[in-house]
Amino acid sequence: MTLSSYTFNRPVIHFGGGTTTPVVPEVPEVQTTLPTSAYGQTIPVVFGKCRLPAAYIWVAPILTVTSTHVEWWDTVTTTTAKMSARLRFARPLVPNSTWTLRKLYANGKLIYDGSAGYRQSGLKFTAYDGRSTQPRDPTMVSEEGEDNVSAHRGYLDMVVKDFDIIGLGSPPVFEAEWIQDGATTHDYDTFTTLSPGYAGLLAPDWSSGVLYAFGFSPRSMRRYSIGATTEYFSVNHSIAASYFSGFRYVPSLDRLVYLAGFTGVGDVDAALVEPLTGALIASSVAHATTAVVQDCAAMVDLNGSAVYVGFSNNQQIFAFSLTATTIERSYQSIASFGGYSSIQCVTPGEVRGSELDFWFCADADLVKVTLTALGTFKSSTVVATLSDDLRYAVYDDGDLVVWTDAATVKRINGTTGAVEFTKTVPYQIETVNFRYPGSPDQQRLVDEFYFPSSGTSYFTNLETGVTRSVSGDSTTSQYFYDGQSGEALIVNVAGGPIRMRILDGDGTQRELTDFLQALMESGGFASSEIAFEGDIDDIIDGAVIDVTAGVRDIARSVCEPYSIAVFERAGKIIFKRALTDGALAIDATISSSGDIVDAA
């Protein structure tokens, strides 16, 4: 085929000769009328399992923001209208019972499914089951002030944060499926591989759903689908080295980068790799450090270039600047940077034009190191000094959440260094050489930090420091967690990587007698004043009831289809299975005297 058979469309560039009027895009209109909110609206009472709509009970001001930026020759306009709101679904029939929000819908579209590990991109929410220990919601507190916010105990609520409604045109109608005492399980899936081998280093690209892996035996570059837990392809990658660390994928460059050396002591260089072919494109001339590189690094993608930062066991900080074809060391500090004896973690922070912040856990100090977009050193600042040494840190909306060697977590203001909270956690993050969580920049956290320990999965809220737990975890190697999908990718020394998900159960069916017992007790009857006679073994999924009716009226309407009689005897409410003759339901066992039947 000849070149003349193609047509090339080139951009037209005008030089001088007048100006053109810029086109200002129209900002989409957003209606702020709430669809399901009314004073005096009846709040349903629920038991077991239910799916029902929510009522808006609090909404922060909705701010519409339009921004533009230039990509090549096009001006791209982005408009967002983010809403934070508290939504009320129901009141549990059984006080202090445990409930799980299993599915969430917005205008009929599924945006969260805890049974399948699905969460719409950007969705942030906190579900509350109304127990007596329930705290105030941090989103509401930040907006209204702590003294003006209650804990809203006793209700099944949800608070959504920064929910973008621009595509919906107005605040949507939310529906949710709630499960009482729903069992959660740890689901482990081993990736299907094209060939045997041990993938020692993982580099997830969460946004594209692709996992890159560095295969040690044999040496190879592997590519997997995270969603399908299947290997796409594998290419050979022969390199004369025996020490490897800090594996990353750079999306804007479509390149893989890692550190490699023969001994790992003073001879570690950075390598740039083409992921489709496994070809080594470039390697750095200067070594990363004079000592041993620690297995914790941070990379910032600058959309056309990138900066890669790490540190060594002699507390030496280094940085590499890379493009699609080059990678060179751009900075190396002296040993014992800042006079520190132990650096444990580095996490990327704010990007401001041509400046990049990287945060280090150094002894008891939280240190901000600012580099240029070329990876050269600009400044370092001690933002906070704590009483305990630091182990791990993540950057969250301008603040730093840090874990110490005293099993505590603290949130530190990234500007002032003020400690916003200190909480004890039921786990201890290990030193950099022995811990399971991968580097902070490889975790995609949404509201919570995940940490497995002693058979339990712990989830620490980044805004409050409160930790919840789910038993049954068996993670025993390095992992990377995605809060968007609720799954972790785990290094498997026996073969292909492993995906771990915590799935919400669909709830168990319940005895009808349990519902009737809870119903009558909610109406003021003592358990000793309720009795069941006969073979009442009916099973139900759940119940949604209207509390404007009396509990005896509700009980009678529920029991009628089951041929269960409701009557009073000696100050007790009796539920008794009626006898049947095949054509007519009767109750020949109700006494002619002393038994008072509830009549319609």
Summary of the structure (lengths in Angstrom):
residues: 600
radius of gyration: 29.9
end to end distance: 87.0
largest distance: 106.2
contacts: 1865
relative contact order: 0.10
helix: 8%
strand: 48%
